[in-house]
Amino acid sequence: MIEMLETDRKELLAEQDQVIKIMARFAHFLKNNGILSINDSMVDYIEYQIKEQEDIKAALGPDDPSNQEIIDGLRQSLVDYEKRERSS
């Protein structure tokens, strides 16, 4: 059971990585080839989600670790997205 869940987790992380990579490439393509200029709302969205989770954490108290993993994951997603967007 645990092995199956770990396999699923690895597959989902690989899928998340692929989605972020494709989003960054698409944003780069639109920025360079689009007729209309676009702003990168993905960064804004992730930053908004981080702020929301930090507000929840503040309301729960500093000793409650319940959503720290979510905050850390969002921050890592933001770093990954920005890195891929710059390298595309």
C-alpha positions in Angstrom: 0.0 0.0 0.0 2.7 2.5 1.0 4.8 1.5 -2.1 1.8 2.1 -4.3 1.2 5.6 -2.8 4.9 6.4 -3.1 4.8 5.4 -6.8 1.7 7.6 -7.3 3.4 10.5 -5.5 6.4 10.2 -7.8 4.2 10.1 -10.9 2.3 13.2 -9.8 5.5 15.1 -9.0 6.8 14.2 -12.5 3.5 15.4 -14.0 3.6 18.6 -12.1 7.2 19.2 -13.3 6.1 18.6 -16.9 3.1 21.0 -16.6 5.3 23.8 -15.1 7.8 23.3 -17.9 5.1 23.5 -20.6 3.5 26.5 -19.0 6.8 28.4 -18.9 7.5 27.5 -22.5 4.1 28.6 -23.6 4.4 31.9 -21.7 7.8 32.5 -23.3 6.3 31.8 -26.7 3.4 34.2 -26.2 5.7 36.9 -24.9 8.0 36.6 -27.9 5.5 35.8 -30.7 2.1 37.1 -29.5 0.3 39.9 -31.2 -0.9 41.2 -27.9 1.4 41.6 -25.0 0.6 39.4 -22.0 1.5 39.6 -18.4 2.5 36.5 -16.6 -0.5 35.9 -14.4 0.9 32.5 -13.3 3.5 34.2 -11.0 0.8 36.5 -9.6 -1.5 33.5 -9.0 1.2 31.5 -7.2 2.1 34.5 -5.1 -1.5 35.0 -4.2 -1.8 31.4 -3.1 1.3 31.7 -1.0 -0.2 34.8 0.7 -3.5 33.0 1.3 -1.7 30.0 2.9 0.4 32.3 5.0 -2.7 34.1 6.3 -4.2 30.8 7.2 -1.0 29.8 9.0 -1.1 33.1 10.9 -4.7 32.5 11.9 -3.9 29.0 13.1 -0.8 30.1 15.1 2.9 29.7 14.5 3.0 26.3 16.2 0.6 24.7 13.8 2.6 23.1 11.0 -0.5 21.9 9.0 0.0 24.0 5.9 3.7 24.7 5.9 4.2 21.9 3.4 1.7 23.6 1.1 3.5 27.0 1.4 6.9 25.3 0.8 5.5 23.5 -2.3 4.1 26.7 -3.7 7.3 28.6 -3.2 9.2 25.8 -4.9 6.7 25.8 -7.8 7.3 29.6 -8.1 11.0 29.1 -8.2 10.8 26.3 -10.8 8.4 28.2 -13.0 10.5 31.4 -13.0 13.6 29.4 -13.7 12.0 27.5 -16.6 10.4 30.7 -18.0 13.8 32.4 -18.0 15.6 29.5 -19.7 12.9 29.0 -22.4 
